[in-house]
Amino acid sequence: MFRFLFILPPVLLLAFLPQQPATPDKPIPADAATLTNPVTPTPESQAHAKMVYGIDCAMCHGAKGNGKGDLVADMQLKLQDFTDPAALKDTPDGQLFYIIKNGKGKMPAEGDRAKDEDIWNLVILVRSFSKK
């Protein structure tokens, strides 16, 4: 019951925002894969990343990154299970950064809403799901 109260406001907000038509995914630039994470995580930066993940990502990707968020069935999504070490094994940090920043498929972009440092901390957080 309480989860519903936390999920309902963001869902309603998304429902009433003007929707843009889906655009085809742009291919991820080759140089994105060569980017290396310049951020050294701190307890504060990871706490902030968890907060951002909880607000923007968990509704689809799941609170623990298992790809079983509350909206997955409704939106007919099939998401990777980030708790599986093999899921992101061949995905460089730069590619994850690019996807979070620019979006992919039905996943909206963080874009200018998040600083690059915050996105790099999200990359660290997502990678941490497979280590638990």
N, C-alpha and C positions, 0 to 999 in steps of 0.2 A: 504494500500500500504506500509506504513512504517513498520507495523508488519511483513510483508513478508520479508523486508530487514533485520530485526533482526533475523528472524527464519531461513532464508535460509543458512547462514554460518554454524550454528551447524548441520543442517540436511545434508548439503554436507559433512561436516567433518565426521559425523557418516556413511554416505554412502560409503566413501572411506577408512575407517578404516578396517583392516582385521576382518572379522566376525568369531566368534567361533560358532561351532554348539551348538544349544540349549541343555542344560543339564537338566535333570529332577531336579525339586526343591527338595532341601534337606529339611527334616522336620525341623521346627524351634525348637531348643533345649529347653527343659522345663525350664532350668535355665535362658534363655533369658527373659522369662516373669517375673522373680523375680528381674531383674535389675531395679534400681531406678535412675532417672535422677539426677546426681550430680551437674548440672549446674544451676546457678542463672543467668537468662537472664539480659543483659544490653542493652541499646539502640544500642550500637555499635555491640554487638554480634548478635542482631536480624536484624540489617541492613545488616550484612554480610550473615546471614542465608537467608534473602530475595534475596540477590544478587545470592547466590548459587542456591536457588530454581528457580529463574528466568532463570538461565542458564541451569541447569541440569534437572529440574522437570516440569516446567510450560508448556513445549511443549506437554506433555502428560496429566498432572494432571490439567492444566488450571492455569491461573494467580491467580485466587482466590481459587483454590483448589476444584473446582466443578467437576472435572473429564472430562472436555470438552476442552482439549487442542487441538491444531491444528493438531496433528498427530494421534489422537484417531481413526478417521474414516479410515485413510489410513492404519493403522496398525491393524484394526479390533479389537480394545480394548474395554473393558467395565470396567470402573474404578469407584471406590467409589467416592461419593460426600462428601468431607471432610467438607463442609459447613453444612451438616446435623449432628446435635449433636449425633444422634444414630449411625452414621457410625463407629466411633472409640470408642464408649462407652465401649465395652468389650475387647478392645485391650490395653494391658499394654504398658507403655513407652518403656520397654525393648524389647518388640516384634517389635515395630516400629523402634527402633534403629537397631535391627538385620536385618530387611528387608531393611532399607536404606543402611546399611553397606555392606550387602551380596547380595542384589538384590532378586527379586522374579519373576518367570515367565519371561516375556519379559523385565522386568525392570532391567537395568544394575546396578551393585553394585557401590557404592561410593568407597568401599574398602579402599585402602591406599591413594587415592587422597584427602581424607578429614580426618582431625584429629577427634578423638572421641568427643572432645568438640564441634566441628562444627556440627557433626551429632546430638548430643543432642540438640543443638540449632535449628536444622531443625525439630526435634520432637516437640519442643515448638511451632515453627512456624506453623506446620501442625495442631496442636491442636487449635491454635488461630483462624483458619479459621471458626470453628463452633461457635465462640463467637461473630462474627460480624453480 
